[in-house]
Amino acid sequence: MDILVRVDPRKCMANQQCSKHAPGLFELGPNGYARTTREDPTSFTAAELPALLRARDNCPTGAIHVETMDSDQDTGDANSESGRPGHGPSPDWRGARPRGDVESSA
Amino acid sequence: MSARVATARSIEEEFAAWYSNVDPALVADPYPFFDRLRAESPVHRQAGLVVFSRYSECAAAAIDPRLEKTDGKRYDYGSLDRGSLPDSSRRQLDELFQMERLALNKTEGEEHSRLRGLVQTAFAPRMIERLEQRIVEVAESLIDEVAGTGRMDAIDDLAYQLPLIVISEMLEVPTEDRHLIREWGLGMSGLFGGVRDDVAQVIDDAHRNRKELFAYIHGIVERRRRSTRRADSVMSLLLEAGADGRISDKQLIAVLAQFVFAGHETTTNAIGNAIVALMTHRDQWELLCADLALARGAADEALRYLSPVQTEPRYATVDVMIGEAQVRHGDRVRMIWAAANRDPERFVQPDRFDIRRRDNKHLAFGVGRHYCLGASLARAEIATALAALARRFPDMRMRDERPRWRPSFNVRGVTELPLELGRDRG
């Protein structure tokens, strides 16, 4: 199972919970906003999933999305109670992008 | 820019007037001054302060760990001149600091991480989603109580009660005590707003109310220790941490006191401000009434447009560069969130109140390690209150066209907000 992980720069408020709950998987960029440590955002593995989910669940702005490539679904949407729009991944998060893209412009 | 910018006052004079709450025009509308400050003096140095008003510097300063919430001895309450105070007031301030410094919002480094880690999950968006139905029930029941009269004071009848009931339930604090908690909160809040007159009295009030709140929380904690608790409540998380030695008794009380205070006071102001913004931008209110799904956007836009917490302080622990600004060890720093949230370098048409604004990464909840723990909860409460009012009372209007703003450079909120509700669409 490959896992796609994204930090939404529109939501990240640099609270740093992700790098505390999943050290080595998230880091702070030059402006202090979060990004993943991987060049390829699809290269996360099942063994890393618990830490990724802790990071996601502790993010105060819901900026972290963890998507299993097998089901092509965000794990949060699969488990979400409300399924409210706006909490799933945006279409443009699919596919690898350079790491710089997840850095906020702020 | 408005005509006020053409004032004969120097930027230093206008800053001093704003900072000490002495000018009614600035209390009523500080935003033209913020425009001037950003344009003329974006890194403003005055009275031992370095003041940032642009988005980029405000965000950078808040994120930088070398700028801390306190200097280890005191918190910066604004224009309060400690040197001119009687000894008794100074002692009370020191005692207040000793009580407050243990709370989440005054700690730094590992201690801050550890404390935040105890409760972060309970306030994360996924947990708050589970509370949404309860927030709707509370909002509707509060509105039901006054709907028949055709009138409402949005602050007394809804904006303070909704967040206080919800946070009390999360903390397992009796909701019937909310009037007491509100009084203690109001008694403490004078100190945070920038003290102008009766300084010793304001400090005495804050000191007395803080002690009473702490004693009350202490009693609640003792009772909860002896009784059955809900497994998932924030109180349970903290009591378990206390039993494991991860948090001391003193810190437990300080953190809970912070939650009941911060858990309602700023959200009360935020709900009131959002109603003012919508009532004074009728086209946006009509948009919301036509599509209640816009309530979340309306909440965030109101937070940006009329930020309830207008500023936040820091102390420089070492020499730091923030953007191109040199901040020296020992400098006091103040970020003006409200100015950053109207920065034209960051927001398109920043003075336009637009509930459909898409790019709205505002700083009303701060940014960085001290980003508001309760931000998701506050957003849900504001949006729920707005949606409930818009659904039931689309003809609603303010009875007084000029809202009375609290005289505070730091806290933006109205003291009362009488509404004519119009027909209840149920």
Chai-1 contact restraints between the chains, C-beta under 6 A:
chainA,res_idxA,chainB,res_idxB,connection_type,confidence,min_distance_angstrom,max_distance_angstrom,comment,restraint_id
A,M13,B,V367,contact,1.0,0.0,6.0,A-B,restraint_1
A,M13,B,Y371,contact,1.0,0.0,6.0,A-B,restraint_2
A,A14,B,I63,contact,1.0,0.0,6.0,A-B,restraint_3
A,A14,B,V367,contact,1.0,0.0,6.0,A-B,restraint_4
A,A14,B,G368,contact,1.0,0.0,6.0,A-B,restraint_5
A,N15,B,Y371,contact,1.0,0.0,6.0,A-B,restraint_6
A,Q16,B,R369,contact,1.0,0.0,6.0,A-B,restraint_7
A,G32,B,I63,contact,1.0,0.0,6.0,A-B,restraint_8
A,D57,B,A124,contact,1.0,0.0,6.0,A-B,restraint_9
A,D57,B,R126,contact,1.0,0.0,6.0,A-B,restraint_10
A,N58,B,Q120,contact,1.0,0.0,6.0,A-B,restraint_11
A,N58,B,T121,contact,1.0,0.0,6.0,A-B,restraint_12
A,N58,B,A124,contact,1.0,0.0,6.0,A-B,restraint_13
A,P60,B,Y371,contact,1.0,0.0,6.0,A-B,restraint_14
A,G62,B,P125,contact,1.0,0.0,6.0,A-B,restraint_15
A,S82,B,E129,contact,1.0,0.0,6.0,A-B,restraint_16
A,A106,B,A59,contact,1.0,0.0,6.0,A-B,restraint_17
